[in-house]
Amino acid sequence: MRGKLGNVVASTGRGGAYFREHVIPANPQTVAQTTVRSRITQFSQAWAGLTDNQRLLWNQAVSDWLNTGIFGDKMTPSGLNLYVALNCNLAMVGVAAITTPPTKAAVSGFTSFSAAQAHAGATTLTFAATPVPAGTTMVIFGTAPMSPGRSFVKSQYRIVTTLASAQTSPNTITTAYNAKFGGPGNATEKVFFKAFGINTTTGQAGAVMECSCIVS
């Protein structure tokens, strides 16, 4: 089961299906949260500024961009959805917006991904393939230090930095991590990271890889 019934929410996680009490989500309106929302608004409004022919091309292109929903059903985005999603991805890595639908292409990603963090020291990512492939920018998310018993995170992720093509492994992101979370964790705390590639021509996002480490 999935969804809300009254004050109960059904969902699934790493441990299987579960029920939880419905709560109103926090809305801290952080800079990052506001930035994401403003991008969605920006490109939703920009859709109206496209020509009729450009909107027609986006609507015709959606059949090439099928994806699978949580129940395994094939889902087709609208032309507007596709336009906004790809351009939000491009904006996230500092690439100008596209006005015509791209041809779907492969997105390079990591085949291995690990992290290390030292208390009062460096935060280092190690990955393969290296360097980051041409035409791809890797987006790195991380979490604040937390209990070492934690095994699953989701909403706790925050974008930390991006790695442009040609950046190599191992890669030290200490400055970016400390700026986001105020410093590294204490010894024995746990931090999580996830990363995925964005094709800087099409705006496609690749598969996500996750890792965690205990602060040394």
N, C-alpha and C positions, 0 to 999 in steps of 0.2 A: 504493500500500500504506500501511496504518497499523497501528500496534500493535507489540508486542514479541515477538521470537522469540529465545529464549536470551538472549544478552547484547547483542543488536542491536535498535535501535528504528527503525522506519520512520515518517516523518512528511512533512509538506509545509510550506513557508514561502514567503516572498515570491519567492525564487529558484527555486522548484519543489520537486520531491520530493527527499528525501535520506535517508541512513542515518546513525545516530550510535550511539555506545556507550551502553549503559544505565548510568546512574549513579543512586545513591540521592539523592533531592532533599534539599536542606538544610532543616532545620526549626528556624529561629532562635527561634521562639516569641516574636516581637515583640509589643508591645502591640496593634498593629493586627490581626495574625494571630490572637491570642488572642481579640480582640473578635469577629471574624467567626465563629470556631468556637463561641464561647459563644452567639452569636445563633442559630446553626443548632441547637444543643442546646436552647436555650430554647424555640424554636418547635416543635421536634420533640416535646418534652415537653408543650407546651401543646396540641398536637393531641389528646392523650389526654384533656384536660380539656374539650374541646368536647362538646356534646350529640350524641346519635346523629343527630338531624335536621340539625345543622350539618355534621357530617362527610358526611352523605348529599348535602347541597347542594354541597359542595366536589367530591365525586366525580362528581356529575352535571355540574358546570360545566366539567370538563376538556376536553370536546369543543370548546369555544369557544376553547381556548388551545393549539391545535396549533402546533408549531414544526418546523423543518427541521433534521435532523441533518447531520453532516459529509459524508455520502454522498448528501444530497438526499432522504433518506427522511423521511416525515412521522412525527413523534414526538408522542405524547400523554402529558403528565405525569400522575402519580397525583394524587388529591386532596391527599394529604400534601405531595407535591412542590410543588404550586401554592401551598398555604397557607404553607409555609415560605419559598418564593422571594419571594412578594409581601411578606410581612411583614418579611423581612430587608431588602428594598429600602426599605420604609417606615422601619424602625429606623435605617437608614443616614442618612436625612435628618431624623431626629428626630420622626417621626409615629407616633402610637399604632397598635397592632396592630388588624387587622380580623378579625372572627370569621365573617363570611359572605362568600361569593365576590362580587366586584364585577362589574359589566358591563364588558366590555372596551371601552376607549376609545382615542382617538388620544393620542399622547404628543408634546408639542411638543419641538423640538430646534433646534440651530443650523443655519443654512444656510451660514455661513462661520465659520471659527475659526482664529485665529493668535495667536502669542505673541512677546514681546520680553523680553529680560533683559539687564541691564547689570551688569558686574562691580562689586561694591560699590554697586550701585544697585537699581533697581526691577525687579520681575517683573510684566509687564502682559499681560493677555489682551484681545483684541479679537474681538468676535463679532457676528453678526447671526442672527436678529432680536434687537433690543434694545428695551426691557428683557426680562429673562427672563419668559416668559409666566405669567399667573396659573395657579395650580394645578399649577405645575411647579417642581421644584428641580433645578438642574444640579449634577452631581457632577464635580469636577475632580480628575484624577489627574496626577501628574508623575513625572519621573525625576531622579535626581541628575545633575550635570554629567558628561559622558562624552566620549569621543573624537569629534571632528568628522566622522570617517569612518564613524561608525555610521549605519546607515540603517533598522534595524529593532529594536524593543524589544518585550518582552511581559511577562516576569516582573519586570522592573525597575520597573514602574509602582507607585506608592504613592498612596493617597488624600491629597490636599493640603487641599482645602476644599470647601465647597458654596456655591452662589450661589442664594439664595432668589428667588422671583418678585419682580419690580420692580427688581432690581439691573440696572445699566446697563453698557454698553460705552463706552469701555475700562474695565476693572476691574483694579485693582492688588491682587495677592495676595502681595506681598513678605513680609509678616509670616508668613503661613501657610507659604509656601515655605521661608523660612529656618528656621522652627521644625522643619520636617520633615527638611530636608537639611543644616542647619548653615550655610547661607549660599548665595549665588549662585555660579555658576561663574566660572572665570577666562576672560579674553578668549580667543576662538576655540574654547572648549569648546562642546558641543552639549547642549541639553536638549529633552526630549520632553514633550508634554502630550496628554491625551485627555479628552473630556467627553461626558456623555450626560445626558438628562433623566429624571427619575422623576416620574410622575404621583402627586401627593400624596394622591389619593383612592383609586386602585386599586393603587398599588405597581408599576405597569408601568414597565419601563425602555425608553427609546427608543434610536434608532440612535446609534452611537458615531462621533464625529469626532476625528481626530488631527492634530497639527501638531508642528513642531519649530522651533527657532531657534538661531542661533549667538550666543553671549554676546558682547556688544559691549564 
